[in-house]
């Protein structure tokens, strides 16, 4: 790992390419755990998806996660990455839209930078591989201000 799954600078990330209603059908997360505000790139042939989350300066975690220097918790970076990976696998592997993909494991996790609000965070997943009928290996990354802040291989299990 270490290389971006896709060059974000080469993409038009200015608009959502999957309607909000469809995104909410694909993901059951709501409220504070709705970590994708939209999907701004989806390439079913290359199996790449890019979503984003806009964190305001007063994000719900910002006051208490390192008072005086708010840092987005790594676990939230992983959750955002898992959500974009879930969208991608449902859209490309034929898994049922109403099914739930649980996080079954993490491999090769590296935090490579900090996210300080206000910030737009891009979550990328690509090159997913389905093993059997219920397990998927889903490479994922997070970016903020042009810098990769997370990379990991997520293991997702169809529940």
Buried (B, 14 or more C-beta within 10 A) or exposed (E): BEEBBBEBEEBEBEEBBBEEEBBEEBBBBEEEEBBBBBBBBBBEEEBBBBBBBEBEEEBEBBEEBBEEEBEBEBEBBBBBBBBBBBBBBBBBBEBEEEBEBEBBEBEEBEBEBBBBBEBBBBBBBBEBEBEEEBBBBBBBBBBBEEEBBBBBBBBBEBE
